[in-house]
Amino acid sequence: MFLSKLRLLVKRPSLHFLSSFHTQNLVSPPQISPNLPLLAGKCTSLNQLKQIHAQIIVSGQSSDGGVASRIVPFCAELGDLSNSLELFYKTHELNSIVCDTVIRAQANGSNPVEAILLYMKMRILGVTPGNNTFTFVLKACTDSHLINSGKQIHAHVIKFGLDLDLYVINSLISYYGVCGDMSDARKLFEEIPVRNFIICAMIVNGYARNFFSNEALLLFDQMLAKGVVPNGETLLPVLCACARSLSLESEDQTEVGLMLGTALVDIYAKKGEISVARSLFHKIPEQNTTTWNAMICGLTDLGHAVEALELFQEMGKAEVMPNDITFTGVLSACCHAGLLEDGRDIFLSMKRVYDDEPKIDHYRCMVDLLVQGGRLVEAEELISGMVCEADIVELGALLEACRNHGNIAIAERVVKKMIHLEPQNRGVYVVLSSMYADAGRWEDELKVRKEMKDLTKIPGWGFVDTWMELARKHIL
């Protein structure tokens, strides 16, 4: 049916897409253009592809494997699986590219069993499978829960010498995990000479989904201890799978390892589940600085400032040395709760007690604390005494506080520093001008406005200008 429709297409007069190169008489089959197969891969719609394929058919080269390799993938990618299958079965010379494309499309479709049947046809025709082939077929077995078929595919993997290919092993472990056969999954895992995080994540996920919680946690801890670096895209699903298997209310729950426990505390705190994070924190046998930081910063971000301060005090009693992240978290907690004296004591203790020079983030927190309490003079003195140069953030916070409190004297000094950092910052002049106007100092207000007008205007690009410029450079 599909091929008959294609033959009708070549008789239509309105084939604008092919008008640029189709000038021959269709009564006798023309010689196919060498660019015609390439055009198939550049089609933007299925209708265009059908027109290209029609020209290929009348040229007598529709069974060419190279041509089919360009037609079949496009049909498959558009989700036109029935037509891709028809073309597949009518192709006399199949290659691995065509086979892999159709098998992948079927494995990702609604009927993954069809991918296994296509693999059988592929083997009957003598096409050698590769690692991509087995990856797609094993996915079909996994999604279809076909235990026997998967084991037969595993035998083929060994036969073709791909039993050490990491992509194939990953698919095999996933397959055995979904089917509940963790014994064979673990055997495969132990035989791998070099393990990456994806494979480790797959075996841990298999343990977790089959409710082998302790095995999952133990293996994950071992993996981290051996230096396998987690990947952001796979870390969260694995940890969540492990955590779902944990019985956090159980009194005899196995202790959580340090590295895994710290990661879980951080994730659950960021998700807002602070009670789960707190429970996990207390199940870690020996917390390090990173573990305390995860809990303190989690409490701070969720507004539990007092509890964060109490935990910081416990950290000192436990003789765990805080670092810059610790101080940033606890000073931020003081800012959220307006605890000026507590924040001041902690800030001063950095140098006096821990011999740790405050960094820019710590100064920002302290400036925020002082301006919240109306201590503008003290905030200005703190900024002036900074080891590192104050940036626009601290100065801006102080200027805003000066406007709120009507302190023009400090505002004038702050504005000078801000203009030194950003000479073209017109917003600074606007704030100072507004403060002069509120105080009735009209001459000063007029002077500031004149200075604003004297500023050199830096030309900026609007959206239309940017778009037109990109268009001229053929970027869009």
Backbone torsions as a table, in degrees:
resi	resn	phi	psi	omega
1	MET	NA	-46.4	-178.0
2	PHE	-63.5	-43.0	-178.6
3	LEU	-70.0	-34.1	178.2
4	SER	-65.9	-37.2	177.0
5	LYS	-65.6	-36.4	179.4
6	LEU	-65.1	-38.4	179.9
7	ARG	-65.0	-33.9	177.5
8	LEU	-69.4	-30.8	-177.4
9	LEU	-62.1	-36.4	-175.6
10	VAL	-68.7	-16.5	-179.7
11	LYS	-89.2	-7.5	-178.5
12	ARG	-77.6	138.0	-177.7
13	PRO	-77.1	-17.2	-171.3
14	SER	-101.7	52.9	177.7
15	LEU	-97.2	74.5	-175.3
16	HIS	-64.6	-31.0	-176.3
17	PHE	-63.8	-31.4	-177.3
18	LEU	-99.5	-0.7	-172.8
19	SER	-63.8	-23.1	-176.7
20	SER	-73.5	-20.5	-176.8
21	PHE	-133.8	-6.8	-177.1
22	HIS	-98.3	99.8	-178.6
23	THR	-124.6	1.0	-175.6
24	GLN	-88.4	159.5	177.6
25	ASN	-75.7	128.7	-176.0
26	LEU	-83.9	1.7	179.9
27	VAL	-66.2	-42.7	174.5
28	SER	-108.6	139.5	-176.7
29	PRO	-57.8	122.6	179.4
30	PRO	-78.6	163.5	173.8
31	GLN	-75.3	131.7	-175.7
32	ILE	-67.2	137.9	177.9
33	SER	-70.3	138.3	179.1
34	PRO	-62.9	-19.7	-179.7
35	ASN	-89.1	-7.9	-175.4
36	LEU	-62.8	-46.3	176.9
37	PRO	-62.2	-33.3	179.0
38	LEU	-67.4	-36.5	178.6
39	LEU	-63.7	-29.9	-179.7
40	ALA	-60.2	-37.0	-179.7
41	GLY	-77.1	-8.7	-178.9
42	LYS	-108.0	6.3	179.8
43	CYS	-65.7	146.3	179.7
44	THR	-106.3	0.2	177.9
45	SER	-152.8	160.9	179.0
46	LEU	-66.7	-32.6	180.0
47	ASN	-64.5	-41.1	177.2
48	GLN	-63.1	-40.3	179.9
49	LEU	-63.1	-39.4	179.3
50	LYS	-63.1	-37.9	178.9
51	GLN	-66.4	-42.6	177.3
52	ILE	-62.0	-44.0	-178.8
53	HIS	-64.8	-33.3	177.6
54	ALA	-60.9	-42.5	178.3
55	GLN	-65.4	-36.4	178.8
56	ILE	-65.9	-37.9	-178.6
57	ILE	-65.5	-48.5	-177.8
58	VAL	-68.8	-16.3	177.5
59	SER	-84.4	-6.5	177.3
60	GLY	81.0	16.3	-177.7
61	GLN	-120.0	27.4	-177.7
62	SER	-68.8	-20.6	-178.6
63	SER	-92.0	0.9	-179.8
64	ASP	-65.5	129.5	-176.2
65	GLY	-63.6	-36.8	179.6
66	GLY	-66.2	-39.2	178.1
67	VAL	-66.8	-44.1	-179.9
68	ALA	-61.5	-33.8	-178.9
69	SER	-65.3	-19.7	177.2
70	ARG	-93.9	-29.1	-178.6
71	ILE	-79.2	-48.5	-174.5
72	VAL	-60.9	-45.5	-179.4
73	PRO	-59.0	-37.4	-177.6
74	PHE	-66.7	-43.3	177.2
75	CYS	-60.7	-42.4	-178.4
76	ALA	-65.9	-41.4	-178.2
77	GLU	-67.0	-31.0	177.2
78	LEU	-79.3	-2.2	-179.9
79	GLY	84.0	8.8	179.9
80	ASP	-87.5	70.8	-172.1
81	LEU	-68.4	-35.4	-177.7
82	SER	-63.4	-43.9	179.0
83	ASN	-69.6	-36.8	178.0
84	SER	-64.8	-36.3	177.4
85	LEU	-67.2	-41.5	-179.6
86	GLU	-62.4	-44.4	177.2
87	LEU	-63.4	-38.1	-179.6
88	PHE	-61.3	-47.7	-176.3
89	TYR	-72.7	-20.2	180.0
90	LYS	-92.3	-4.5	179.7
91	THR	-83.5	124.6	-175.9
92	HIS	-79.1	-32.7	-177.7
93	GLU	-115.7	95.6	-179.6
94	LEU	-86.3	147.2	172.3
95	ASN	-127.4	174.2	-174.8
96	SER	-65.8	-30.2	-179.4
97	ILE	-65.0	-47.1	179.3
98	VAL	-63.2	-45.9	-178.1
99	CYS	-62.2	-46.3	-178.8
100	ASP	-62.7	-38.3	-178.4
101	THR	-64.7	-46.6	-178.1
102	VAL	-70.4	-39.8	179.1
103	ILE	-63.3	-41.3	178.5
104	ARG	-62.4	-44.0	-179.6
105	ALA	-61.7	-41.4	-180.0
106	GLN	-71.0	-37.3	179.6
107	ALA	-64.1	-32.5	179.5
108	ASN	-89.4	-4.9	-178.0
109	GLY	-87.1	-168.5	-176.5
110	SER	-79.6	-15.2	-178.8
111	ASN	-127.5	75.3	-175.6
112	PRO	-64.1	-18.8	178.7
113	VAL	-60.1	-31.3	179.8
114	GLU	-59.8	-31.0	179.2
115	ALA	-64.6	-37.5	178.9
116	ILE	-67.2	-39.4	177.5
117	LEU	-64.4	-38.7	177.8
118	LEU	-65.3	-37.3	177.0
119	TYR	-63.2	-39.9	177.4
120	MET	-61.1	-43.4	177.9
121	LYS	-62.9	-40.5	179.3
122	MET	-58.5	-43.1	-179.9
123	ARG	-70.5	-36.3	179.0
124	ILE	-62.9	-37.6	-179.4
125	LEU	-80.9	-2.1	175.3
126	GLY	82.8	16.0	178.0
127	VAL	-80.3	128.2	-176.9
128	THR	-77.6	124.5	178.7
129	PRO	-76.6	153.7	176.8
130	GLY	-118.9	-170.6	-178.1
131	ASN	-65.6	-34.4	176.8
132	ASN	-64.2	-40.2	179.3
133	THR	-56.8	-50.9	-177.7
134	PHE	-67.4	-33.2	177.2
135	THR	-61.3	-44.2	-179.4
136	PHE	-70.4	-42.3	-178.5
137	VAL	-66.3	-41.0	179.1
138	LEU	-65.8	-34.0	174.8
139	LYS	-62.5	-40.5	177.6
140	ALA	-63.3	-42.5	177.4
141	CYS	-63.2	-39.8	-179.9
142	THR	-64.1	-48.8	-178.1
143	ASP	-67.7	-26.8	-179.6
144	SER	-93.8	-5.7	-178.5
145	HIS	55.8	42.0	180.0
146	LEU	-94.9	93.6	-173.8
147	ILE	-65.2	-49.9	-176.9
148	ASN	-64.6	-42.0	-179.9
149	SER	-62.9	-40.4	179.8
150	GLY	-62.9	-39.4	179.3
151	LYS	-68.8	-34.2	175.7
152	GLN	-66.6	-39.8	177.0
153	ILE	-63.8	-37.6	177.7
154	HIS	-59.9	-40.1	178.1
155	ALA	-63.4	-38.8	177.9
156	HIS	-65.8	-36.7	177.9
157	VAL	-58.3	-45.7	179.2
158	ILE	-65.2	-40.2	-178.1
159	LYS	-60.9	-39.1	-177.3
160	PHE	-93.7	12.3	172.4
161	GLY	70.2	28.3	-179.2
162	LEU	-109.5	20.3	-176.2
163	ASP	-75.2	-7.2	175.2
164	LEU	-112.0	5.2	177.4
165	ASP	-73.5	124.4	-172.8
166	LEU	-63.4	-36.5	179.5
167	TYR	-66.2	-41.8	179.6
168	VAL	-68.5	-42.6	179.0
169	ILE	-61.0	-41.3	178.0
170	ASN	-58.7	-43.1	178.6
171	SER	-67.1	-37.8	178.7
172	LEU	-65.9	-43.7	179.1
173	ILE	-63.4	-40.9	177.4
174	SER	-61.5	-43.4	179.9
175	TYR	-61.1	-50.0	-179.2
176	TYR	-65.8	-34.2	178.1
177	GLY	-65.3	-44.5	179.2
178	VAL	-65.0	-36.7	-179.9
179	CYS	-80.5	-3.4	176.8
180	GLY	83.2	9.0	-178.9
181	ASP	-95.7	74.6	-176.3
182	MET	-74.2	-17.9	177.7
183	SER	-65.1	-50.4	178.1
184	ASP	-68.3	-34.8	178.5
185	ALA	-62.2	-45.0	-179.3
186	ARG	-67.8	-36.1	178.3
187	LYS	-61.6	-44.0	176.8
188	LEU	-61.3	-44.0	-177.3
189	PHE	-60.9	-43.1	-177.9
190	GLU	-68.9	-24.0	-177.6
191	GLU	-84.5	-8.3	-177.8
192	ILE	-76.7	123.6	-179.1
193	PRO	-69.5	-39.5	-179.8
194	VAL	-126.6	122.8	-176.3
195	ARG	-110.7	130.8	172.4
196	ASN	-99.0	175.7	-174.0
197	PHE	-68.8	-32.8	-177.7
198	ILE	-60.8	-44.1	179.7
199	ILE	-67.4	-41.7	177.8
200	CYS	-62.1	-41.2	179.4
201	ALA	-63.6	-37.1	-178.4
202	MET	-66.0	-42.4	-179.4
203	ILE	-70.3	-38.1	177.3
204	VAL	-65.0	-41.9	178.5
205	ASN	-62.6	-38.2	177.9
206	GLY	-63.3	-43.3	176.7
207	TYR	-60.9	-44.2	-176.4
208	ALA	-65.5	-42.6	-177.4
209	ARG	-71.0	-21.1	176.8
210	ASN	-99.6	13.7	172.7
211	PHE	67.2	28.0	170.5
212	PHE	-95.6	71.0	-170.6
213	SER	-62.1	-49.4	-176.6
214	ASN	-63.0	-39.9	178.5
215	GLU	-63.7	-40.2	179.6
216	ALA	-63.2	-46.9	-178.5
217	LEU	-65.8	-43.0	-179.1
218	LEU	-63.5	-44.7	-178.6
219	LEU	-66.0	-38.7	180.0
220	PHE	-65.9	-40.7	176.3
221	ASP	-62.3	-43.1	179.2
222	GLN	-63.3	-39.2	-179.9
223	MET	-62.3	-46.3	179.4
224	LEU	-66.6	-38.4	-179.3
225	ALA	-65.1	-28.2	-180.0
226	LYS	-85.6	2.1	173.9
227	GLY	90.8	12.0	175.5
228	VAL	-72.3	119.6	-173.3
229	VAL	-84.8	123.7	179.3
230	PRO	-66.0	149.1	175.0
231	ASN	-103.9	136.7	-174.6
232	GLY	-58.0	-33.9	-176.6
233	GLU	-75.0	-23.6	-176.8
234	THR	-108.9	-15.5	-176.6
235	LEU	-66.6	-47.8	-175.3
236	LEU	-62.4	-48.2	178.5
237	PRO	-59.3	-38.1	-179.0
238	VAL	-67.3	-47.3	-178.7
239	LEU	-64.5	-41.4	179.0
240	CYS	-64.4	-38.1	178.3
241	ALA	-63.9	-41.4	177.5
242	CYS	-65.7	-44.0	-176.7
243	ALA	-66.2	-34.6	178.6
244	ARG	-65.0	-28.6	-179.7
245	SER	-81.9	-13.8	180.0
246	LEU	-74.6	140.7	171.6
247	SER	-100.2	89.4	-170.8
248	LEU	-68.2	-21.2	-179.3
249	GLU	-87.0	-8.7	-175.1
250	SER	-74.8	135.4	-178.6
251	GLU	-73.6	-29.5	-176.8
252	ASP	-99.1	22.8	-179.6
253	GLN	-62.8	137.3	177.7
254	THR	-61.9	140.6	179.4
255	GLU	-62.8	143.6	179.3
256	VAL	-86.7	136.5	179.5
257	GLY	-64.8	161.1	-173.1
258	LEU	-61.7	-55.5	-173.2
259	MET	-68.9	-43.3	178.1
260	LEU	-66.2	-44.2	-178.7
261	GLY	-61.4	-41.3	178.9
262	THR	-62.7	-43.3	178.9
263	ALA	-63.5	-40.8	178.9
264	LEU	-66.3	-41.6	178.0
265	VAL	-59.0	-45.6	-179.0
266	ASP	-63.1	-44.4	-177.6
267	ILE	-66.4	-46.8	-178.0
268	TYR	-69.6	-32.2	176.1
269	ALA	-66.0	-42.3	179.0
270	LYS	-68.8	-27.1	176.3
271	LYS	-78.9	-6.8	179.5
272	GLY	89.7	2.0	-179.7
273	GLU	-92.8	71.7	-171.3
274	ILE	-68.8	-30.4	179.2
275	SER	-66.5	-38.6	177.1
276	VAL	-67.7	-42.4	179.0
277	ALA	-61.4	-41.9	-179.6
278	ARG	-64.9	-41.5	179.4
279	SER	-63.7	-42.3	178.2
280	LEU	-65.6	-38.8	-179.6
281	PHE	-58.6	-42.5	-178.0
282	HIS	-77.0	-12.3	178.5
283	LYS	-89.5	-6.6	178.1
284	ILE	-82.4	122.3	-172.1
285	PRO	-63.7	-43.9	-178.0
286	GLU	-134.5	98.6	-178.8
287	GLN	-77.2	140.3	173.2
288	ASN	-103.1	-175.3	-177.1
289	THR	-59.2	-40.2	-179.8
290	THR	-62.7	-38.5	179.1
291	THR	-64.4	-47.2	178.4
292	TRP	-62.1	-40.3	179.5
293	ASN	-61.3	-42.6	-179.8
294	ALA	-59.7	-40.7	-178.7
295	MET	-74.8	-44.0	-179.1
296	ILE	-64.2	-47.0	-179.8
297	CYS	-66.9	-34.8	176.2
298	GLY	-63.6	-44.0	177.3
299	LEU	-63.2	-40.8	-179.8
300	THR	-63.1	-47.7	-177.8
301	ASP	-62.2	-29.5	-178.2
302	LEU	-94.0	7.2	174.6
303	GLY	85.6	10.9	178.7
304	HIS	-92.2	66.1	-172.1
305	ALA	-65.4	-46.2	-177.6
306	VAL	-62.2	-42.5	179.7
307	GLU	-65.6	-35.3	177.2
308	ALA	-64.2	-40.8	177.5
309	LEU	-65.0	-41.1	178.5
310	GLU	-63.5	-38.8	179.4
311	LEU	-68.1	-35.3	177.0
312	PHE	-62.8	-38.6	177.3
313	GLN	-66.8	-39.6	176.7
314	GLU	-63.7	-35.7	178.5
315	MET	-61.0	-39.9	177.1
316	GLY	-66.0	-40.6	178.5
317	LYS	-65.2	-32.0	178.9
318	ALA	-79.0	-1.5	178.0
319	GLU	60.6	37.3	173.6
320	VAL	-97.9	126.4	-174.5
321	MET	-75.9	122.3	177.0
322	PRO	-74.0	158.9	175.6
323	ASN	-126.1	-169.2	-176.4
324	ASP	-60.0	-37.1	179.3
325	ILE	-65.7	-39.4	178.3
326	THR	-58.9	-49.8	-177.3
327	PHE	-65.8	-37.1	177.0
328	THR	-62.7	-42.1	180.0
329	GLY	-65.1	-45.5	-176.0
330	VAL	-74.7	-34.1	175.3
331	LEU	-68.3	-35.6	175.2
332	SER	-64.1	-37.1	177.1
333	ALA	-62.2	-41.9	177.8
334	CYS	-63.2	-38.4	177.8
335	CYS	-63.0	-45.1	-178.8
336	HIS	-61.6	-36.9	-176.1
337	ALA	-96.5	-4.1	-178.8
338	GLY	68.9	30.9	-177.8
339	LEU	-90.2	80.3	-173.4
340	LEU	-64.0	-50.5	-175.3
341	GLU	-65.0	-42.5	177.4
342	ASP	-61.1	-44.3	179.7
343	GLY	-63.6	-40.5	179.4
344	ARG	-62.7	-43.9	179.9
345	ASP	-61.0	-42.9	-179.4
346	ILE	-66.9	-42.4	-179.4
347	PHE	-61.4	-45.8	-179.9
348	LEU	-68.0	-30.0	-179.2
349	SER	-70.2	-20.1	-179.6
350	MET	-57.1	-46.4	-178.0
351	LYS	-85.2	-42.3	-173.8
352	ARG	-71.9	-43.8	-173.4
353	VAL	-96.0	-44.4	-171.6
354	TYR	-104.4	-1.0	179.3
355	ASP	53.2	42.6	-179.0
356	ASP	-118.1	114.0	-178.9
357	GLU	-69.6	125.8	179.7
358	PRO	-58.3	140.3	178.2
359	LYS	-99.3	179.9	-175.1
360	ILE	-59.4	-37.9	179.6
361	ASP	-65.3	-35.9	179.6
362	HIS	-69.9	-39.7	175.9
363	TYR	-63.1	-39.4	179.2
364	ARG	-60.1	-45.0	179.4
365	CYS	-61.5	-42.7	-177.3
366	MET	-69.0	-39.0	176.2
367	VAL	-62.9	-42.8	177.3
368	ASP	-59.0	-43.3	179.2
369	LEU	-61.2	-44.8	-177.2
370	LEU	-67.7	-42.5	-178.6
371	VAL	-71.2	-30.2	174.9
372	GLN	-61.5	-37.2	-179.6
373	GLY	-87.8	6.5	179.0
374	GLY	74.9	14.8	-179.4
375	ARG	-89.1	68.6	-173.4
376	LEU	-69.7	-41.5	179.8
377	VAL	-62.8	-43.2	179.5
378	GLU	-65.9	-36.6	178.2
379	ALA	-65.7	-40.7	178.3
380	GLU	-64.7	-41.6	178.4
381	GLU	-63.5	-38.8	178.7
382	LEU	-63.1	-43.5	-179.7
383	ILE	-65.6	-40.1	-179.6
384	SER	-66.8	-28.7	-178.1
385	GLY	-94.4	9.1	-179.9
386	MET	-64.9	138.8	176.2
387	VAL	-66.4	-44.3	175.8
388	CYS	-92.3	155.6	-178.2
389	GLU	-69.9	134.9	178.8
390	ALA	-65.8	141.4	177.7
391	ASP	-102.7	-175.1	-173.3
392	ILE	-67.8	-21.1	-178.0
393	VAL	-70.0	-52.4	179.6
394	GLU	-63.3	-44.5	-179.1
395	LEU	-64.4	-37.7	178.8
396	GLY	-64.8	-39.4	178.2
397	ALA	-64.1	-40.0	179.4
398	LEU	-69.2	-39.1	178.3
399	LEU	-63.7	-41.4	177.8
400	GLU	-62.2	-40.4	177.8
401	ALA	-65.7	-38.1	177.3
402	CYS	-62.0	-39.8	178.3
403	ARG	-65.5	-41.6	-179.4
404	ASN	-66.0	-33.9	-177.5
405	HIS	-98.6	-2.4	178.5
406	GLY	68.3	30.3	-178.9
407	ASN	-93.5	91.7	-175.4
408	ILE	-73.0	-35.7	-176.2
409	ALA	-58.9	-49.3	179.2
410	ILE	-68.9	-38.6	-179.0
411	ALA	-58.5	-40.5	-179.9
412	GLU	-62.5	-41.3	179.5
413	ARG	-69.2	-37.8	179.0
414	VAL	-66.9	-40.5	-179.8
415	VAL	-61.0	-40.7	178.3
416	LYS	-59.1	-42.1	179.3
417	LYS	-67.8	-38.4	-179.5
418	MET	-68.7	-37.9	178.5
419	ILE	-67.9	-32.7	175.9
420	HIS	-62.7	-37.7	179.0
421	LEU	-77.8	-40.1	-177.8
422	GLU	-134.3	85.5	-174.8
423	PRO	-59.2	-27.7	-176.6
424	GLN	-98.3	15.0	-179.0
425	ASN	-77.6	96.8	-176.9
426	ARG	-72.8	-24.2	-178.9
427	GLY	-62.7	-32.3	179.0
428	VAL	-63.6	-42.7	178.5
429	TYR	-65.1	-37.0	-179.3
430	VAL	-62.4	-43.3	-179.5
431	VAL	-63.9	-47.2	-178.6
432	LEU	-65.4	-39.5	177.6
433	SER	-61.8	-41.4	178.9
434	SER	-64.1	-39.6	179.5
435	MET	-65.9	-40.1	176.8
436	TYR	-62.6	-41.9	-178.9
437	ALA	-64.7	-41.4	179.0
438	ASP	-63.6	-31.8	-179.3
439	ALA	-88.3	-1.7	-179.7
440	GLY	76.2	18.5	179.6
441	ARG	-93.7	75.9	-169.9
442	TRP	-70.0	-33.8	178.6
443	GLU	-64.3	-43.5	177.1
444	ASP	-64.8	-38.4	179.8
445	GLU	-63.5	-41.0	179.3
446	LEU	-66.9	-37.2	179.3
447	LYS	-63.8	-42.2	178.7
448	VAL	-64.7	-41.1	179.3
449	ARG	-62.9	-37.7	178.0
450	LYS	-65.1	-40.0	177.7
451	GLU	-63.4	-35.5	177.6
452	MET	-63.4	-41.4	-178.8
453	LYS	-67.6	-28.4	-179.3
454	ASP	-78.1	-10.1	179.2
455	LEU	-64.7	140.5	175.4
456	THR	-75.2	121.9	-178.4
457	LYS	-77.4	122.5	178.6
458	ILE	-85.0	119.4	-178.3
459	PRO	-65.2	137.2	178.6
460	GLY	-119.1	160.3	178.7
461	TRP	-96.7	124.5	172.3
462	GLY	-81.5	178.3	-177.6
463	PHE	-63.4	-44.0	-178.0
464	VAL	-65.7	-42.8	179.3
465	ASP	-60.7	-43.7	179.7
466	THR	-62.7	-44.5	-177.9
467	TRP	-63.2	-43.3	-178.9
468	MET	-65.8	-38.6	179.1
469	GLU	-64.3	-43.2	177.9
470	LEU	-65.3	-37.7	-179.9
471	ALA	-63.6	-41.1	179.7
472	ARG	-64.7	-30.0	179.5
473	LYS	-89.7	5.9	179.0
474	HIS	61.6	28.8	176.8
475	ILE	-81.2	-39.5	178.6
476	LEU	-84.0	NA	NA
